[in-house]
Amino acid sequence: MTKCSICNNKIAELFLEKIKGTIIRKPGSSKQYPVCFECQKKFPGKEEMLKKI
Ligand SMILES: [Zn+2]
């Protein structure tokens, strides 16, 4: 089960392991942070999302 890194809500997974949301990475790190569609809409850019993680 994938959880949003910002709001901790579960992210609905579609088939072929595609999630309803996005995956972001911090610069210089290979760790991946899933972000749900709602949070994606809430924050205008990757930088804004990374600040909330
Ligand atoms: Zn979220």
mmCIF file of the protein (N, C-alpha, C, O) and its ligand, coordinates in Angstrom:
data_MODEL
# 
_entry.id   MODEL 
# 
loop_
_entity.id 
_entity.type 
_entity.pdbx_number_of_molecules 
1 polymer     1 
2 non-polymer 1 
# 
_entity_poly.entity_id                      1 
_entity_poly.type                           'polypeptide(L)' 
_entity_poly.nstd_linkage                   no 
_entity_poly.nstd_monomer                   no 
_entity_poly.pdbx_seq_one_letter_code       MTKCSICNNKIAELFLEKIKGTIIRKPGSSKQYPVCFECQKKFPGKEEMLKKI 
_entity_poly.pdbx_seq_one_letter_code_can   MTKCSICNNKIAELFLEKIKGTIIRKPGSSKQYPVCFECQKKFPGKEEMLKKI 
_entity_poly.pdbx_strand_id                 A 
# 
loop_
_entity_poly_seq.entity_id 
_entity_poly_seq.num 
_entity_poly_seq.mon_id 
_entity_poly_seq.hetero 
1 1  MET n 
1 2  THR n 
1 3  LYS n 
1 4  CYS n 
1 5  SER n 
1 6  ILE n 
1 7  CYS n 
1 8  ASN n 
1 9  ASN n 
1 10 LYS n 
1 11 ILE n 
1 12 ALA n 
1 13 GLU n 
1 14 LEU n 
1 15 PHE n 
1 16 LEU n 
1 17 GLU n 
1 18 LYS n 
1 19 ILE n 
1 20 LYS n 
1 21 GLY n 
1 22 THR n 
1 23 ILE n 
1 24 ILE n 
1 25 ARG n 
1 26 LYS n 
1 27 PRO n 
1 28 GLY n 
1 29 SER n 
1 30 SER n 
1 31 LYS n 
1 32 GLN n 
1 33 TYR n 
1 34 PRO n 
1 35 VAL n 
1 36 CYS n 
1 37 PHE n 
1 38 GLU n 
1 39 CYS n 
1 40 GLN n 
1 41 LYS n 
1 42 LYS n 
1 43 PHE n 
1 44 PRO n 
1 45 GLY n 
1 46 LYS n 
1 47 GLU n 
1 48 GLU n 
1 49 MET n 
1 50 LEU n 
1 51 LYS n 
1 52 LYS n 
1 53 ILE n 
# 
loop_
_struct_asym.id 
_struct_asym.entity_id 
A 1 
B 2 
# 
loop_
_chem_comp.id 
_chem_comp.type 
_chem_comp.mon_nstd_flag 
ALA 'L-peptide linking' y 
ARG 'L-peptide linking' y 
ASN 'L-peptide linking' y 
CYS 'L-peptide linking' y 
GLN 'L-peptide linking' y 
GLU 'L-peptide linking' y 
GLY 'peptide linking'   y 
ILE 'L-peptide linking' y 
LEU 'L-peptide linking' y 
LYS 'L-peptide linking' y 
MET 'L-peptide linking' y 
PHE 'L-peptide linking' y 
PRO 'L-peptide linking' y 
SER 'L-peptide linking' y 
THR 'L-peptide linking' y 
TYR 'L-peptide linking' y 
VAL 'L-peptide linking' y 
ZN  non-polymer         . 
# 
_pdbx_entity_nonpoly.entity_id   2 
_pdbx_entity_nonpoly.name        ? 
_pdbx_entity_nonpoly.comp_id     ZN 
# 
_pdbx_nonpoly_scheme.asym_id         B 
_pdbx_nonpoly_scheme.entity_id       2 
_pdbx_nonpoly_scheme.mon_id          ZN 
_pdbx_nonpoly_scheme.ndb_seq_num     1 
_pdbx_nonpoly_scheme.pdb_seq_num     101 
_pdbx_nonpoly_scheme.auth_seq_num    101 
_pdbx_nonpoly_scheme.pdb_mon_id      ZN 
_pdbx_nonpoly_scheme.auth_mon_id     ZN 
_pdbx_nonpoly_scheme.pdb_strand_id   A 
_pdbx_nonpoly_scheme.pdb_ins_code    . 
# 
loop_
_atom_site.group_PDB 
_atom_site.id 
_atom_site.type_symbol 
_atom_site.label_atom_id 
_atom_site.label_alt_id 
_atom_site.label_comp_id 
_atom_site.label_asym_id 
_atom_site.label_entity_id 
_atom_site.label_seq_id 
_atom_site.pdbx_PDB_ins_code 
_atom_site.Cartn_x 
_atom_site.Cartn_y 
_atom_site.Cartn_z 
_atom_site.occupancy 
_atom_site.B_iso_or_equiv 
_atom_site.pdbx_formal_charge 
_atom_site.auth_seq_id 
_atom_site.auth_comp_id 
_atom_site.auth_asym_id 
_atom_site.auth_atom_id 
_atom_site.pdbx_PDB_model_num 
ATOM   1   N  N  . MET A 1 1  ? 0.850  -1.206 0.000   1.00 0.00 ? 1   MET A N  1 
ATOM   2   C  CA . MET A 1 1  ? 0.000  0.000  0.000   1.00 0.00 ? 1   MET A CA 1 
ATOM   3   C  C  . MET A 1 1  ? 0.878  1.246  0.000   1.00 0.00 ? 1   MET A C  1 
ATOM   4   O  O  . MET A 1 1  ? 1.770  1.395  0.835   1.00 0.00 ? 1   MET A O  1 
ATOM   5   N  N  . THR A 1 2  ? 0.617  2.108  -0.922  1.00 0.00 ? 2   THR A N  1 
ATOM   6   C  CA . THR A 1 2  ? 1.400  3.339  -1.033  1.00 0.00 ? 2   THR A CA 1 
ATOM   7   C  C  . THR A 1 2  ? 0.726  4.458  -0.249  1.00 0.00 ? 2   THR A C  1 
ATOM   8   O  O  . THR A 1 2  ? -0.484 4.666  -0.337  1.00 0.00 ? 2   THR A O  1 
ATOM   9   N  N  . LYS A 1 3  ? 1.537  5.164  0.512   1.00 0.00 ? 3   LYS A N  1 
ATOM   10  C  CA . LYS A 1 3  ? 0.990  6.291  1.269   1.00 0.00 ? 3   LYS A CA 1 
ATOM   11  C  C  . LYS A 1 3  ? 1.622  7.589  0.810   1.00 0.00 ? 3   LYS A C  1 
ATOM   12  O  O  . LYS A 1 3  ? 2.792  7.635  0.433   1.00 0.00 ? 3   LYS A O  1 
ATOM   13  N  N  . CYS A 1 4  ? 0.821  8.643  0.850   1.00 0.00 ? 4   CYS A N  1 
ATOM   14  C  CA . CYS A 1 4  ? 1.322  9.958  0.473   1.00 0.00 ? 4   CYS A CA 1 
ATOM   15  C  C  . CYS A 1 4  ? 2.335  10.454 1.501   1.00 0.00 ? 4   CYS A C  1 
ATOM   16  O  O  . CYS A 1 4  ? 2.097  10.354 2.705   1.00 0.00 ? 4   CYS A O  1 
ATOM   17  N  N  . SER A 1 5  ? 3.459  10.986 1.033   1.00 0.00 ? 5   SER A N  1 
ATOM   18  C  CA . SER A 1 5  ? 4.504  11.467 1.935   1.00 0.00 ? 5   SER A CA 1 
ATOM   19  C  C  . SER A 1 5  ? 4.114  12.762 2.622   1.00 0.00 ? 5   SER A C  1 
ATOM   20  O  O  . SER A 1 5  ? 4.735  13.145 3.614   1.00 0.00 ? 5   SER A O  1 
ATOM   21  N  N  . ILE A 1 6  ? 3.110  13.436 2.120   1.00 0.00 ? 6   ILE A N  1 
ATOM   22  C  CA . ILE A 1 6  ? 2.708  14.719 2.686   1.00 0.00 ? 6   ILE A CA 1 
ATOM   23  C  C  . ILE A 1 6  ? 1.538  14.556 3.650   1.00 0.00 ? 6   ILE A C  1 
ATOM   24  O  O  . ILE A 1 6  ? 1.641  14.948 4.812   1.00 0.00 ? 6   ILE A O  1 
ATOM   25  N  N  . CYS A 1 7  ? 0.445  13.992 3.194   1.00 0.00 ? 7   CYS A N  1 
ATOM   26  C  CA . CYS A 1 7  ? -0.758 13.919 4.035   1.00 0.00 ? 7   CYS A CA 1 
ATOM   27  C  C  . CYS A 1 7  ? -0.972 12.544 4.650   1.00 0.00 ? 7   CYS A C  1 
ATOM   28  O  O  . CYS A 1 7  ? -1.879 12.362 5.462   1.00 0.00 ? 7   CYS A O  1 
ATOM   29  N  N  . ASN A 1 8  ? -0.138 11.567 4.267   1.00 0.00 ? 8   ASN A N  1 
ATOM   30  C  CA . ASN A 1 8  ? -0.238 10.214 4.817   1.00 0.00 ? 8   ASN A CA 1 
ATOM   31  C  C  . ASN A 1 8  ? -1.479 9.431  4.402   1.00 0.00 ? 8   ASN A C  1 
ATOM   32  O  O  . ASN A 1 8  ? -1.718 8.336  4.911   1.00 0.00 ? 8   ASN A O  1 
ATOM   33  N  N  . ASN A 1 9  ? -2.246 9.965  3.511   1.00 0.00 ? 9   ASN A N  1 
ATOM   34  C  CA . ASN A 1 9  ? -3.394 9.216  3.007   1.00 0.00 ? 9   ASN A CA 1 
ATOM   35  C  C  . ASN A 1 9  ? -2.923 8.115  2.074   1.00 0.00 ? 9   ASN A C  1 
ATOM   36  O  O  . ASN A 1 9  ? -1.882 8.218  1.425   1.00 0.00 ? 9   ASN A O  1 
ATOM   37  N  N  . LYS A 1 10 ? -3.712 7.076  2.029   1.00 0.00 ? 10  LYS A N  1 
ATOM   38  C  CA . LYS A 1 10 ? -3.400 6.012  1.087   1.00 0.00 ? 10  LYS A CA 1 
ATOM   39  C  C  . LYS A 1 10 ? -3.619 6.501  -0.339  1.00 0.00 ? 10  LYS A C  1 
ATOM   40  O  O  . LYS A 1 10 ? -4.559 7.242  -0.626  1.00 0.00 ? 10  LYS A O  1 
ATOM   41  N  N  . ILE A 1 11 ? -2.746 6.074  -1.204  1.00 0.00 ? 11  ILE A N  1 
ATOM   42  C  CA . ILE A 1 11 ? -2.872 6.444  -2.614  1.00 0.00 ? 11  ILE A CA 1 
ATOM   43  C  C  . ILE A 1 11 ? -3.429 5.250  -3.372  1.00 0.00 ? 11  ILE A C  1 
ATOM   44  O  O  . ILE A 1 11 ? -2.903 4.140  -3.289  1.00 0.00 ? 11  ILE A O  1 
ATOM   45  N  N  . ALA A 1 12 ? -4.481 5.492  -4.097  1.00 0.00 ? 12  ALA A N  1 
ATOM   46  C  CA . ALA A 1 12 ? -5.079 4.426  -4.894  1.00 0.00 ? 12  ALA A CA 1 
ATOM   47  C  C  . ALA A 1 12 ? -4.100 3.971  -5.953  1.00 0.00 ? 12  ALA A C  1 
ATOM   48  O  O  . ALA A 1 12 ? -3.526 4.781  -6.679  1.00 0.00 ? 12  ALA A O  1 
ATOM   49  N  N  . GLU A 1 13 ? -3.918 2.661  -6.032  1.00 0.00 ? 13  GLU A N  1 
ATOM   50  C  CA . GLU A 1 13 ? -3.005 2.138  -7.035  1.00 0.00 ? 13  GLU A CA 1 
ATOM   51  C  C  . GLU A 1 13 ? -3.782 1.625  -8.232  1.00 0.00 ? 13  GLU A C  1 
ATOM   52  O  O  . GLU A 1 13 ? -4.775 0.909  -8.096  1.00 0.00 ? 13  GLU A O  1 
ATOM   53  N  N  . LEU A 1 14 ? -3.321 1.995  -9.365  1.00 0.00 ? 14  LEU A N  1 
ATOM   54  C  CA . LEU A 1 14 ? -3.916 1.496  -10.598 1.00 0.00 ? 14  LEU A CA 1 
ATOM   55  C  C  . LEU A 1 14 ? -3.140 0.271  -11.030 1.00 0.00 ? 14  LEU A C  1 
ATOM   56  O  O  . LEU A 1 14 ? -2.145 -0.077 -10.394 1.00 0.00 ? 14  LEU A O  1 
ATOM   57  N  N  . PHE A 1 15 ? -3.555 -0.375 -12.064 1.00 0.00 ? 15  PHE A N  1 
ATOM   58  C  CA . PHE A 1 15 ? -2.826 -1.557 -12.506 1.00 0.00 ? 15  PHE A CA 1 
ATOM   59  C  C  . PHE A 1 15 ? -1.441 -1.197 -13.049 1.00 0.00 ? 15  PHE A C  1 
ATOM   60  O  O  . PHE A 1 15 ? -1.162 -0.039 -13.361 1.00 0.00 ? 15  PHE A O  1 
ATOM   61  N  N  . LEU A 1 16 ? -0.603 -2.185 -13.152 1.00 0.00 ? 16  LEU A N  1 
ATOM   62  C  CA . LEU A 1 16 ? 0.789  -2.019 -13.588 1.00 0.00 ? 16  LEU A CA 1 
ATOM   63  C  C  . LEU A 1 16 ? 1.582  -1.102 -12.657 1.00 0.00 ? 16  LEU A C  1 
ATOM   64  O  O  . LEU A 1 16 ? 2.499  -0.394 -13.072 1.00 0.00 ? 16  LEU A O  1 
ATOM   65  N  N  . GLU A 1 17 ? 1.190  -1.143 -11.379 1.00 0.00 ? 17  GLU A N  1 
ATOM   66  C  CA . GLU A 1 17 ? 1.887  -0.399 -10.336 1.00 0.00 ? 17  GLU A CA 1 
ATOM   67  C  C  . GLU A 1 17 ? 1.931  1.097  -10.564 1.00 0.00 ? 17  GLU A C  1 
ATOM   68  O  O  . GLU A 1 17 ? 2.789  1.795  -10.023 1.00 0.00 ? 17  GLU A O  1 
ATOM   69  N  N  . LYS A 1 18 ? 1.011  1.580  -11.363 1.00 0.00 ? 18  LYS A N  1 
ATOM   70  C  CA . LYS A 1 18 ? 0.928  3.034  -11.519 1.00 0.00 ? 18  LYS A CA 1 
ATOM   71  C  C  . LYS A 1 18 ? 0.060  3.562  -10.384 1.00 0.00 ? 18  LYS A C  1 
ATOM   72  O  O  . LYS A 1 18 ? -1.000 3.006  -10.097 1.00 0.00 ? 18  LYS A O  1 
ATOM   73  N  N  . ILE A 1 19 ? 0.501  4.614  -9.752  1.00 0.00 ? 19  ILE A N  1 
ATOM   74  C  CA . ILE A 1 19 ? -0.299 5.170  -8.668  1.00 0.00 ? 19  ILE A CA 1 
ATOM   75  C  C  . ILE A 1 19 ? -1.003 6.431  -9.127  1.00 0.00 ? 19  ILE A C  1 
ATOM   76  O  O  . ILE A 1 19 ? -0.581 7.106  -10.067 1.00 0.00 ? 19  ILE A O  1 
ATOM   77  N  N  . LYS A 1 20 ? -2.096 6.728  -8.429  1.00 0.00 ? 20  LYS A N  1 
ATOM   78  C  CA . LYS A 1 20 ? -2.841 7.929  -8.750  1.00 0.00 ? 20  LYS A CA 1 
ATOM   79  C  C  . LYS A 1 20 ? -2.179 9.083  -8.009  1.00 0.00 ? 20  LYS A C  1 
ATOM   80  O  O  . LYS A 1 20 ? -2.618 9.477  -6.928  1.00 0.00 ? 20  LYS A O  1 
ATOM   81  N  N  . GLY A 1 21 ? -1.150 9.603  -8.587  1.00 0.00 ? 21  GLY A N  1 
ATOM   82  C  CA . GLY A 1 21 ? -0.359 10.640 -7.938  1.00 0.00 ? 21  GLY A CA 1 
ATOM   83  C  C  . GLY A 1 21 ? 0.968  10.720 -8.648  1.00 0.00 ? 21  GLY A C  1 
ATOM   84  O  O  . GLY A 1 21 ? 1.071  10.429 -9.840  1.00 0.00 ? 21  GLY A O  1 
ATOM   85  N  N  . THR A 1 22 ? 1.986  11.118 -7.906  1.00 0.00 ? 22  THR A N  1 
ATOM   86  C  CA . THR A 1 22 ? 3.288  11.241 -8.538  1.00 0.00 ? 22  THR A CA 1 
ATOM   87  C  C  . THR A 1 22 ? 4.373  10.773 -7.581  1.00 0.00 ? 22  THR A C  1 
ATOM   88  O  O  . THR A 1 22 ? 4.135  10.632 -6.381  1.00 0.00 ? 22  THR A O  1 
ATOM   89  N  N  . ILE A 1 23 ? 5.539  10.539 -8.106  1.00 0.00 ? 23  ILE A N  1 
ATOM   90  C  CA . ILE A 1 23 ? 6.693  10.172 -7.292  1.00 0.00 ? 23  ILE A CA 1 
ATOM   91  C  C  . ILE A 1 23 ? 7.718  11.288 -7.435  1.00 0.00 ? 23  ILE A C  1 
ATOM   92  O  O  . ILE A 1 23 ? 8.110  11.647 -8.546  1.00 0.00 ? 23  ILE A O  1 
ATOM   93  N  N  . ILE A 1 24 ? 8.146  11.831 -6.304  1.00 0.00 ? 24  ILE A N  1 
ATOM   94  C  CA . ILE A 1 24 ? 9.181  12.866 -6.392  1.00 0.00 ? 24  ILE A CA 1 
ATOM   95  C  C  . ILE A 1 24 ? 10.428 12.409 -5.645  1.00 0.00 ? 24  ILE A C  1 
ATOM   96  O  O  . ILE A 1 24 ? 10.375 11.523 -4.793  1.00 0.00 ? 24  ILE A O  1 
ATOM   97  N  N  . ARG A 1 25 ? 11.523 13.021 -5.977  1.00 0.00 ? 25  ARG A N  1 
ATOM   98  C  CA . ARG A 1 25 ? 12.801 12.705 -5.350  1.00 0.00 ? 25  ARG A CA 1 
ATOM   99  C  C  . ARG A 1 25 ? 13.462 13.973 -4.875  1.00 0.00 ? 25  ARG A C  1 
ATOM   100 O  O  . ARG A 1 25 ? 13.359 15.027 -5.503  1.00 0.00 ? 25  ARG A O  1 
ATOM   101 N  N  . LYS A 1 26 ? 14.146 13.853 -3.748  1.00 0.00 ? 26  LYS A N  1 
ATOM   102 C  CA . LYS A 1 26 ? 14.943 14.988 -3.301  1.00 0.00 ? 26  LYS A CA 1 
ATOM   103 C  C  . LYS A 1 26 ? 16.210 15.015 -4.132  1.00 0.00 ? 26  LYS A C  1 
ATOM   104 O  O  . LYS A 1 26 ? 16.761 13.965 -4.461  1.00 0.00 ? 26  LYS A O  1 
ATOM   105 N  N  . PRO A 1 27 ? 16.678 16.211 -4.476  1.00 0.00 ? 27  PRO A N  1 
ATOM   106 C  CA . PRO A 1 27 ? 17.917 16.303 -5.263  1.00 0.00 ? 27  PRO A CA 1 
ATOM   107 C  C  . PRO A 1 27 ? 19.062 15.634 -4.508  1.00 0.00 ? 27  PRO A C  1 
ATOM   108 O  O  . PRO A 1 27 ? 19.234 15.852 -3.308  1.00 0.00 ? 27  PRO A O  1 
ATOM   109 N  N  . GLY A 1 28 ? 19.828 14.836 -5.202  1.00 0.00 ? 28  GLY A N  1 
ATOM   110 C  CA . GLY A 1 28 ? 20.968 14.168 -4.598  1.00 0.00 ? 28  GLY A CA 1 
ATOM   111 C  C  . GLY A 1 28 ? 20.615 12.928 -3.814  1.00 0.00 ? 28  GLY A C  1 
ATOM   112 O  O  . GLY A 1 28 ? 21.488 12.312 -3.202  1.00 0.00 ? 28  GLY A O  1 
ATOM   113 N  N  . SER A 1 29 ? 19.348 12.551 -3.821  1.00 0.00 ? 29  SER A N  1 
ATOM   114 C  CA . SER A 1 29 ? 18.928 11.356 -3.101  1.00 0.00 ? 29  SER A CA 1 
ATOM   115 C  C  . SER A 1 29 ? 18.163 10.438 -4.031  1.00 0.00 ? 29  SER A C  1 
ATOM   116 O  O  . SER A 1 29 ? 17.471 10.890 -4.943  1.00 0.00 ? 29  SER A O  1 
ATOM   117 N  N  . SER A 1 30 ? 18.296 9.144  -3.791  1.00 0.00 ? 30  SER A N  1 
ATOM   118 C  CA . SER A 1 30 ? 17.571 8.211  -4.649  1.00 0.00 ? 30  SER A CA 1 
ATOM   119 C  C  . SER A 1 30 ? 16.278 7.763  -3.991  1.00 0.00 ? 30  SER A C  1 
ATOM   120 O  O  . SER A 1 30 ? 15.519 6.984  -4.568  1.00 0.00 ? 30  SER A O  1 
ATOM   121 N  N  . LYS A 1 31 ? 16.026 8.254  -2.784  1.00 0.00 ? 31  LYS A N  1 
ATOM   122 C  CA . LYS A 1 31 ? 14.794 7.882  -2.096  1.00 0.00 ? 31  LYS A CA 1 
ATOM   123 C  C  . LYS A 1 31 ? 13.603 8.507  -2.819  1.00 0.00 ? 31  LYS A C  1 
ATOM   124 O  O  . LYS A 1 31 ? 13.639 9.660  -3.251  1.00 0.00 ? 31  LYS A O  1 
ATOM   125 N  N  . GLN A 1 32 ? 12.554 7.704  -2.933  1.00 0.00 ? 32  GLN A N  1 
ATOM   126 C  CA . GLN A 1 32 ? 11.389 8.188  -3.661  1.00 0.00 ? 32  GLN A CA 1 
ATOM   127 C  C  . GLN A 1 32 ? 10.256 8.511  -2.701  1.00 0.00 ? 32  GLN A C  1 
ATOM   128 O  O  . GLN A 1 32 ? 10.022 7.792  -1.730  1.00 0.00 ? 32  GLN A O  1 
ATOM   129 N  N  . TYR A 1 33 ? 9.568  9.585  -2.982  1.00 0.00 ? 33  TYR A N  1 
ATOM   130 C  CA . TYR A 1 33 ? 8.459  10.001 -2.159  1.00 0.00 ? 33  TYR A CA 1 
ATOM   131 C  C  . TYR A 1 33 ? 7.178  10.046 -2.984  1.00 0.00 ? 33  TYR A C  1 
ATOM   132 O  O  . TYR A 1 33 ? 7.039  10.876 -3.883  1.00 0.00 ? 33  TYR A O  1 
ATOM   133 N  N  . PRO A 1 34 ? 6.261  9.165  -2.679  1.00 0.00 ? 34  PRO A N  1 
ATOM   134 C  CA . PRO A 1 34 ? 4.981  9.223  -3.390  1.00 0.00 ? 34  PRO A CA 1 
ATOM   135 C  C  . PRO A 1 34 ? 4.133  10.376 -2.874  1.00 0.00 ? 34  PRO A C  1 
ATOM   136 O  O  . PRO A 1 34 ? 4.067  10.621 -1.670  1.00 0.00 ? 34  PRO A O  1 
ATOM   137 N  N  . VAL A 1 35 ? 3.505  11.061 -3.770  1.00 0.00 ? 35  VAL A N  1 
ATOM   138 C  CA . VAL A 1 35 ? 2.622  12.172 -3.404  1.00 0.00 ? 35  VAL A CA 1 
ATOM   139 C  C  . VAL A 1 35 ? 1.285  11.956 -4.098  1.00 0.00 ? 35  VAL A C  1 
ATOM   140 O  O  . VAL A 1 35 ? 1.220  11.703 -5.301  1.00 0.00 ? 35  VAL A O  1 
ATOM   141 N  N  . CYS A 1 36 ? 0.213  12.063 -3.304  1.00 0.00 ? 36  CYS A N  1 
ATOM   142 C  CA . CYS A 1 36 ? -1.109 11.792 -3.865  1.00 0.00 ? 36  CYS A CA 1 
ATOM   143 C  C  . CYS A 1 36 ? -1.574 12.915 -4.799  1.00 0.00 ? 36  CYS A C  1 
ATOM   144 O  O  . CYS A 1 36 ? -1.022 14.016 -4.823  1.00 0.00 ? 36  CYS A O  1 
ATOM   145 N  N  . PHE A 1 37 ? -2.588 12.588 -5.545  1.00 0.00 ? 37  PHE A N  1 
ATOM   146 C  CA . PHE A 1 37 ? -3.124 13.517 -6.524  1.00 0.00 ? 37  PHE A CA 1 
ATOM   147 C  C  . PHE A 1 37 ? -3.624 14.809 -5.868  1.00 0.00 ? 37  PHE A C  1 
ATOM   148 O  O  . PHE A 1 37 ? -3.447 15.901 -6.407  1.00 0.00 ? 37  PHE A O  1 
ATOM   149 N  N  . GLU A 1 38 ? -4.255 14.662 -4.688  1.00 0.00 ? 38  GLU A N  1 
ATOM   150 C  CA . GLU A 1 38 ? -4.776 15.839 -3.987  1.00 0.00 ? 38  GLU A CA 1 
ATOM   151 C  C  . GLU A 1 38 ? -3.656 16.799 -3.591  1.00 0.00 ? 38  GLU A C  1 
ATOM   152 O  O  . GLU A 1 38 ? -3.772 18.009 -3.781  1.00 0.00 ? 38  GLU A O  1 
ATOM   153 N  N  . CYS A 1 39 ? -2.571 16.253 -3.039  1.00 0.00 ? 39  CYS A N  1 
ATOM   154 C  CA . CYS A 1 39 ? -1.450 17.106 -2.641  1.00 0.00 ? 39  CYS A CA 1 
ATOM   155 C  C  . CYS A 1 39 ? -0.745 17.685 -3.868  1.00 0.00 ? 39  CYS A C  1 
ATOM   156 O  O  . CYS A 1 39 ? -0.210 18.793 -3.833  1.00 0.00 ? 39  CYS A O  1 
ATOM   157 N  N  . GLN A 1 40 ? -0.758 16.928 -4.920  1.00 0.00 ? 40  GLN A N  1 
ATOM   158 C  CA . GLN A 1 40 ? -0.177 17.406 -6.168  1.00 0.00 ? 40  GLN A CA 1 
ATOM   159 C  C  . GLN A 1 40 ? -0.919 18.654 -6.650  1.00 0.00 ? 40  GLN A C  1 
ATOM   160 O  O  . GLN A 1 40 ? -0.327 19.588 -7.192  1.00 0.00 ? 40  GLN A O  1 
ATOM   161 N  N  . LYS A 1 41 ? -2.221 18.635 -6.435  1.00 0.00 ? 41  LYS A N  1 
ATOM   162 C  CA . LYS A 1 41 ? -3.034 19.786 -6.842  1.00 0.00 ? 41  LYS A CA 1 
ATOM   163 C  C  . LYS A 1 41 ? -2.825 20.962 -5.902  1.00 0.00 ? 41  LYS A C  1 
ATOM   164 O  O  . LYS A 1 41 ? -2.878 22.122 -6.310  1.00 0.00 ? 41  LYS A O  1 
ATOM   165 N  N  . LYS A 1 42 ? -2.583 20.633 -4.608  1.00 0.00 ? 42  LYS A N  1 
ATOM   166 C  CA . LYS A 1 42 ? -2.454 21.648 -3.579  1.00 0.00 ? 42  LYS A CA 1 
ATOM   167 C  C  . LYS A 1 42 ? -1.175 22.462 -3.726  1.00 0.00 ? 42  LYS A C  1 
ATOM   168 O  O  . LYS A 1 42 ? -1.155 23.663 -3.455  1.00 0.00 ? 42  LYS A O  1 
ATOM   169 N  N  . PHE A 1 43 ? -0.112 21.795 -4.156  1.00 0.00 ? 43  PHE A N  1 
ATOM   170 C  CA . PHE A 1 43 ? 1.173  22.472 -4.249  1.00 0.00 ? 43  PHE A CA 1 
ATOM   171 C  C  . PHE A 1 43 ? 1.575  22.647 -5.709  1.00 0.00 ? 43  PHE A C  1 
ATOM   172 O  O  . PHE A 1 43 ? 1.482  21.717 -6.509  1.00 0.00 ? 43  PHE A O  1 
ATOM   173 N  N  . PRO A 1 44 ? 2.021  23.848 -6.039  1.00 0.00 ? 44  PRO A N  1 
ATOM   174 C  CA . PRO A 1 44 ? 2.257  24.187 -7.435  1.00 0.00 ? 44  PRO A CA 1 
ATOM   175 C  C  . PRO A 1 44 ? 3.474  23.517 -8.053  1.00 0.00 ? 44  PRO A C  1 
ATOM   176 O  O  . PRO A 1 44 ? 3.527  23.353 -9.272  1.00 0.00 ? 44  PRO A O  1 
ATOM   177 N  N  . GLY A 1 45 ? 4.433  23.134 -7.260  1.00 0.00 ? 45  GLY A N  1 
ATOM   178 C  CA . GLY A 1 45 ? 5.647  22.583 -7.862  1.00 0.00 ? 45  GLY A CA 1 
ATOM   179 C  C  . GLY A 1 45 ? 6.338  21.586 -6.962  1.00 0.00 ? 45  GLY A C  1 
ATOM   180 O  O  . GLY A 1 45 ? 5.988  21.413 -5.795  1.00 0.00 ? 45  GLY A O  1 
ATOM   181 N  N  . LYS A 1 46 ? 7.325  20.938 -7.536  1.00 0.00 ? 46  LYS A N  1 
ATOM   182 C  CA . LYS A 1 46 ? 8.096  19.921 -6.821  1.00 0.00 ? 46  LYS A CA 1 
ATOM   183 C  C  . LYS A 1 46 ? 8.778  20.494 -5.569  1.00 0.00 ? 46  LYS A C  1 
ATOM   184 O  O  . LYS A 1 46 ? 8.830  19.841 -4.526  1.00 0.00 ? 46  LYS A O  1 
ATOM   185 N  N  . GLU A 1 47 ? 9.295  21.713 -5.688  1.00 0.00 ? 47  GLU A N  1 
ATOM   186 C  CA . GLU A 1 47 ? 9.993  22.330 -4.559  1.00 0.00 ? 47  GLU A CA 1 
ATOM   187 C  C  . GLU A 1 47 ? 9.049  22.516 -3.376  1.00 0.00 ? 47  GLU A C  1 
ATOM   188 O  O  . GLU A 1 47 ? 9.411  22.274 -2.225  1.00 0.00 ? 47  GLU A O  1 
ATOM   189 N  N  . GLU A 1 48 ? 7.822  22.953 -3.690  1.00 0.00 ? 48  GLU A N  1 
ATOM   190 C  CA . GLU A 1 48 ? 6.822  23.171 -2.641  1.00 0.00 ? 48  GLU A CA 1 
ATOM   191 C  C  . GLU A 1 48 ? 6.482  21.854 -1.953  1.00 0.00 ? 48  GLU A C  1 
ATOM   192 O  O  . GLU A 1 48 ? 6.325  21.802 -0.733  1.00 0.00 ? 48  GLU A O  1 
ATOM   193 N  N  . MET A 1 49 ? 6.373  20.803 -2.737  1.00 0.00 ? 49  MET A N  1 
ATOM   194 C  CA . MET A 1 49 ? 6.044  19.495 -2.175  1.00 0.00 ? 49  MET A CA 1 
ATOM   195 C  C  . MET A 1 49 ? 7.192  18.987 -1.300  1.00 0.00 ? 49  MET A C  1 
ATOM   196 O  O  . MET A 1 49 ? 6.957  18.448 -0.218  1.00 0.00 ? 49  MET A O  1 
ATOM   197 N  N  . LEU A 1 50 ? 8.415  19.157 -1.761  1.00 0.00 ? 50  LEU A N  1 
ATOM   198 C  CA . LEU A 1 50 ? 9.573  18.674 -1.010  1.00 0.00 ? 50  LEU A CA 1 
ATOM   199 C  C  . LEU A 1 50 ? 9.695  19.369 0.344   1.00 0.00 ? 50  LEU A C  1 
ATOM   200 O  O  . LEU A 1 50 ? 10.176 18.783 1.314   1.00 0.00 ? 50  LEU A O  1 
ATOM   201 N  N  . LYS A 1 51 ? 9.256  20.619 0.396   1.00 0.00 ? 51  LYS A N  1 
ATOM   202 C  CA . LYS A 1 51 ? 9.314  21.360 1.671   1.00 0.00 ? 51  LYS A CA 1 
ATOM   203 C  C  . LYS A 1 51 ? 8.383  20.749 2.701   1.00 0.00 ? 51  LYS A C  1 
ATOM   204 O  O  . LYS A 1 51 ? 8.616  20.863 3.904   1.00 0.00 ? 51  LYS A O  1 
ATOM   205 N  N  . LYS A 1 52 ? 7.332  20.104 2.231   1.00 0.00 ? 52  LYS A N  1 
ATOM   206 C  CA . LYS A 1 52 ? 6.317  19.558 3.141   1.00 0.00 ? 52  LYS A CA 1 
ATOM   207 C  C  . LYS A 1 52 ? 6.637  18.149 3.586   1.00 0.00 ? 52  LYS A C  1 
ATOM   208 O  O  . LYS A 1 52 ? 5.991  17.626 4.494   1.00 0.00 ? 52  LYS A O  1 
ATOM   209 N  N  . ILE A 1 53 ? 7.602  17.536 2.977   1.00 0.00 ? 53  ILE A N  1 
ATOM   210 C  CA . ILE A 1 53 ? 7.918  16.148 3.312   1.00 0.00 ? 53  ILE A CA 1 
ATOM   211 C  C  . ILE A 1 53 ? 8.827  16.083 4.537   1.00 0.00 ? 53  ILE A C  1 
ATOM   212 O  O  . ILE A 1 53 ? 9.202  14.994 4.971   1.00 0.00 ? 53  ILE A O  1 
HETATM 213 ZN ZN . ZN  B 2 .  ? -1.388 13.669 -0.065  1.00 0.00 2 101 ZN  A ZN 1 
# 
